[in-house]
């Protein structure tokens, strides 16, 4: 049985972080944009009347 290797543990955490970041970038290729607020008359949920 191998002993505890701190350097290996750190390398595994770093590789996991890089792969996790790459996965998120693949799933969400563009950064989220702020939602534009519409005036109440142009809001999709408001009916004119």
C-alpha positions in Angstrom: 0.0 0.0 0.0 1.4 3.4 -1.0 1.9 6.1 1.6 0.2 9.5 1.4 1.8 11.7 -1.3 1.0 15.4 -0.9 2.5 16.4 -4.2 0.4 13.8 -6.1 -2.8 14.9 -4.2 -2.1 18.5 -5.2 -1.4 17.5 -8.9 -4.7 15.6 -9.0 -6.6 18.6 -7.6 -5.0 20.9 -10.2 -5.8 18.6 -13.1 -9.4 18.2 -11.8 -9.8 22.0 -11.7 -8.5 22.4 -15.2 -10.7 19.7 -16.6 -13.7 21.1 -14.7 -13.1 24.5 -16.1 -12.8 23.1 -19.6 -16.1 21.2 -19.2 -17.9 24.3 -18.1 -16.5 26.2 -21.0 -17.7 23.5 -23.4 -21.2 23.4 -22.0 -21.5 27.2 -21.7 -19.4 28.6 -24.6 -20.4 32.2 -24.2 -20.4 34.1 -20.9 -23.8 35.0 -19.5 -25.1 38.5 -20.5 -27.1 40.8 -18.3 -30.8 40.7 -19.0 -32.2 43.9 -20.5 -35.0 45.5 -18.7 -37.9 46.5 -20.9 -40.3 49.4 -20.3 -43.6 48.0 -18.9 -45.4 48.6 -22.2 -42.8 46.4 -24.1 -42.6 43.7 -21.4 -43.6 40.3 -22.8 -45.8 39.5 -19.8 -47.8 42.8 -19.9 -50.9 43.1 -22.1 -51.9 46.5 -23.5 -55.3 47.6 -22.4 
